[in-house]
Amino acid sequence: MDFVARSPVVAVAGATGAVGVEMLKCLEKRNFPLSSLKLLASKRSAGTTMRFRGEDLPVTELTEQSFAGVDIALFSAGGSISKAFAPAVAAAGAVMIDNSSAFRMNPDVPLVVPEINPQAAAQHKGIIANPNCSTIIAAVPLWPLHRKNRIKRLIASTYQAASGAGWAAMEELKNATRAALDGKPFTQTIIPHPYAFNLFSHNTTVDPVTLANEEEGKLIKETRKIFGDAEIRISATCVRVPVLRAHCEALTVEFERPMSREEATAILSDAPGVRIVDDIAANHFPMPNEASEQDDVLVGRIRADMSDPSGHSLQLFVSGDQLLKGAALNAVQIAELLH
Amino acid sequence: MDFVARSPVVAVAGATGAVGVEMLKCLEKRNFPLSSLKLLASKRSAGTTMRFRGEDLPVTELTEQSFAGVDIALFSAGGSISKAFAPAVAAAGAVMIDNSSAFRMNPDVPLVVPEINPQAAAQHKGIIANPNCSTIIAAVPLWPLHRKNRIKRLIASTYQAASGAGWAAMEELKNATRAALDGKPFTQTIIPHPYAFNLFSHNTTVDPVTLANEEEGKLIKETRKIFGDAEIRISATCVRVPVLRAHCEALTVEFERPMSREEATAILSDAPGVRIVDDIAANHFPMPNEASEQDDVLVGRIRADMSDPSGHSLQLFVSGDQLLKGAALNAVQIAELLH
């Protein structure tokens, strides 16, 4: 693969999913220098077309033969698909940028947020992993603070959108809510708890030893790997709320040395991928409706943690688009690092 | 007032509001021994009737003359109304049980959660304050733990329902959501931020010094007063979510000595006003839809705080009905303490 000589051939596996659709939009919007784009999906979705740069591109079935001539394969079709097709991608000499959790904690696989550890991407052995959405959305604003003053401890409470469970979950939230408003019964098939005007502890398996659910475990382990700091003490409570596509997180952060609101605000003002929304007079802080379809993570409620009189702890409230920076955008940014 | 000799005459000021309606239901359901019930509301709502124990009781206008012969006046009509009518209630020799924030931090006014500090009610000088909803819902499960092993530090992230802003806010959430589903424009008049499938930092004024909003300030100060422990270090992030009538809170709690999940679970199993919902295998934890219209605060996700290796910290997720234990039920329970 010689990206200096020519623009890469890019494949998107899972092109018709919620994240796949956003990957196409990101490639187009960022004018990604690709020579051709191959759209791959399950047999069920194959045969349709998707619009890209004014053309209707065919969606073909994802098979082991799909990767001939491909340089970069963006995967967002679930962990089992990523695992099943990784050998075919490698055999074709393509680099896999994988949005699933399949390879994230593999020590041979870089886990990359381009604003944080772009250099890690260069160490890849054929696969680069895209972190989990709730990890990325916290990590982008925390990293510039951590660089200035090491984070010792992080306590995160999340407010996560339906989109993390895919298009079908977003549609189910809307349909369940309409039924509730109409006083009609509705049977959910995607999300295991009533979702209309309701919230629930993240619907992933709870580890019987740590008692963290999978989402919480990802946030904890992936943050340490991305930051290259195995000693950060992290706990998380991950909750799904009836919001469509942007996550929020309430973060309590303890630093090695004192950190003031003013210093943190100054650092975050210059941080890539971050936009400060912290208007105390107007009571205007990060909200999912304003983070949706935006590239930046919104950060506000920047303040001293009143429960830590030492001045070492801050609290923040952040919001980021789950489908963009939480998934598709970050993956496309990783692809940009490769050339 | 001699409650031994006769059942009290009870007045409800703000009877037609979201909390007032629930106060009537609680008085009826709990078979409160009242000799008569007087329903008071603003001029606008006066003239209607409300059903109580099979009778249609008239709603009359709240005036300074309303309290003749009244023994207990339950107020839930906003702080300015409570302040304005407190002298009239006192002049009539009645006890005011006030659901507003008007008197909560007044050192002469007991702030009472009957499961926690019932003895404080006896010290009243004419007014007993009902704590804020988010305070009560955290305090009920935290108190039995605190009694066994002092809480040094509490970090709370809330997920608060529309009902805290009244009936009109609940209706506005439904109407805004229906409009969003229909793709129609909708102008909110009650809640200052878009509420359909959205969430936002609690819409109360942010203190320019502490940077806590009023809701967070209440949770911090009221918890210390109710627990009689001014030293507990507390920080809170209060967020309103698109849920109708039950609040949730993610709590991180540091104790003076180690506290295990098993010990906390055993303590909470016997705690009044608490129901444990902590089914790890079924991924079934406290949810607003199951806390709604229930008297108990639901508690689950009871686990060691992974960010505190000392074993002194736990995390919990709680949910309680904002209108019942967060307001009306607690007020009626205070009234029960008076006889």
HADDOCK unambig.tbl for C-alpha pairs under 7 A between the chains (distance, minus, plus):
assign (segid A and resid 153 and name CA) (segid B and resid 307 and name CA) 6.37 0.50 0.50
assign (segid A and resid 157 and name CA) (segid B and resid 157 and name CA) 6.63 0.50 0.50
assign (segid A and resid 157 and name CA) (segid B and resid 250 and name CA) 6.83 0.50 0.50
assign (segid A and resid 174 and name CA) (segid B and resid 181 and name CA) 6.93 0.50 0.50
assign (segid A and resid 178 and name CA) (segid B and resid 178 and name CA) 6.97 0.50 0.50
assign (segid A and resid 181 and name CA) (segid B and resid 174 and name CA) 6.94 0.50 0.50
assign (segid A and resid 197 and name CA) (segid B and resid 242 and name CA) 5.82 0.50 0.50
assign (segid A and resid 197 and name CA) (segid B and resid 243 and name CA) 4.35 0.50 0.50
assign (segid A and resid 197 and name CA) (segid B and resid 244 and name CA) 6.32 0.50 0.50
assign (segid A and resid 198 and name CA) (segid B and resid 243 and name CA) 5.58 0.50 0.50
assign (segid A and resid 198 and name CA) (segid B and resid 287 and name CA) 6.98 0.50 0.50
assign (segid A and resid 198 and name CA) (segid B and resid 288 and name CA) 5.86 0.50 0.50
assign (segid A and resid 198 and name CA) (segid B and resid 289 and name CA) 5.98 0.50 0.50
assign (segid A and resid 199 and name CA) (segid B and resid 287 and name CA) 6.11 0.50 0.50
assign (segid A and resid 199 and name CA) (segid B and resid 288 and name CA) 6.67 0.50 0.50
assign (segid A and resid 200 and name CA) (segid B and resid 287 and name CA) 5.48 0.50 0.50
assign (segid A and resid 201 and name CA) (segid B and resid 285 and name CA) 6.56 0.50 0.50
assign (segid A and resid 203 and name CA) (segid B and resid 283 and name CA) 6.80 0.50 0.50
assign (segid A and resid 205 and name CA) (segid B and resid 283 and name CA) 6.96 0.50 0.50
assign (segid A and resid 206 and name CA) (segid B and resid 280 and name CA) 6.20 0.50 0.50
assign (segid A and resid 211 and name CA) (segid B and resid 303 and name CA) 6.35 0.50 0.50
assign (segid A and resid 233 and name CA) (segid B and resid 307 and name CA) 4.49 0.50 0.50
assign (segid A and resid 234 and name CA) (segid B and resid 306 and name CA) 6.30 0.50 0.50
assign (segid A and resid 234 and name CA) (segid B and resid 307 and name CA) 4.59 0.50 0.50
assign (segid A and resid 235 and name CA) (segid B and resid 305 and name CA) 6.16 0.50 0.50
assign (segid A and resid 235 and name CA) (segid B and resid 306 and name CA) 5.05 0.50 0.50
assign (segid A and resid 235 and name CA) (segid B and resid 307 and name CA) 5.02 0.50 0.50
assign (segid A and resid 237 and name CA) (segid B and resid 250 and name CA) 6.93 0.50 0.50
assign (segid A and resid 242 and name CA) (segid B and resid 197 and name CA) 5.82 0.50 0.50
assign (segid A and resid 242 and name CA) (segid B and resid 242 and name CA) 6.65 0.50 0.50
assign (segid A and resid 243 and name CA) (segid B and resid 197 and name CA) 4.35 0.50 0.50
assign (segid A and resid 243 and name CA) (segid B and resid 198 and name CA) 5.58 0.50 0.50
assign (segid A and resid 244 and name CA) (segid B and resid 197 and name CA) 6.31 0.50 0.50
assign (segid A and resid 250 and name CA) (segid B and resid 157 and name CA) 6.83 0.50 0.50
assign (segid A and resid 250 and name CA) (segid B and resid 237 and name CA) 6.93 0.50 0.50
assign (segid A and resid 280 and name CA) (segid B and resid 206 and name CA) 6.20 0.50 0.50
assign (segid A and resid 283 and name CA) (segid B and resid 203 and name CA) 6.80 0.50 0.50
assign (segid A and resid 283 and name CA) (segid B and resid 205 and name CA) 6.95 0.50 0.50
assign (segid A and resid 285 and name CA) (segid B and resid 201 and name CA) 6.57 0.50 0.50
assign (segid A and resid 287 and name CA) (segid B and resid 198 and name CA) 6.99 0.50 0.50
assign (segid A and resid 287 and name CA) (segid B and resid 199 and name CA) 6.11 0.50 0.50
assign (segid A and resid 287 and name CA) (segid B and resid 200 and name CA) 5.49 0.50 0.50
assign (segid A and resid 288 and name CA) (segid B and resid 198 and name CA) 5.85 0.50 0.50
assign (segid A and resid 288 and name CA) (segid B and resid 199 and name CA) 6.66 0.50 0.50
assign (segid A and resid 289 and name CA) (segid B and resid 198 and name CA) 6.00 0.50 0.50
assign (segid A and resid 303 and name CA) (segid B and resid 211 and name CA) 6.35 0.50 0.50
assign (segid A and resid 305 and name CA) (segid B and resid 235 and name CA) 6.16 0.50 0.50
assign (segid A and resid 306 and name CA) (segid B and resid 234 and name CA) 6.30 0.50 0.50
assign (segid A and resid 306 and name CA) (segid B and resid 235 and name CA) 5.04 0.50 0.50
assign (segid A and resid 307 and name CA) (segid B and resid 153 and name CA) 6.37 0.50 0.50
assign (segid A and resid 307 and name CA) (segid B and resid 233 and name CA) 4.48 0.50 0.50
assign (segid A and resid 307 and name CA) (segid B and resid 234 and name CA) 4.59 0.50 0.50
assign (segid A and resid 307 and name CA) (segid B and resid 235 and name CA) 5.00 0.50 0.50
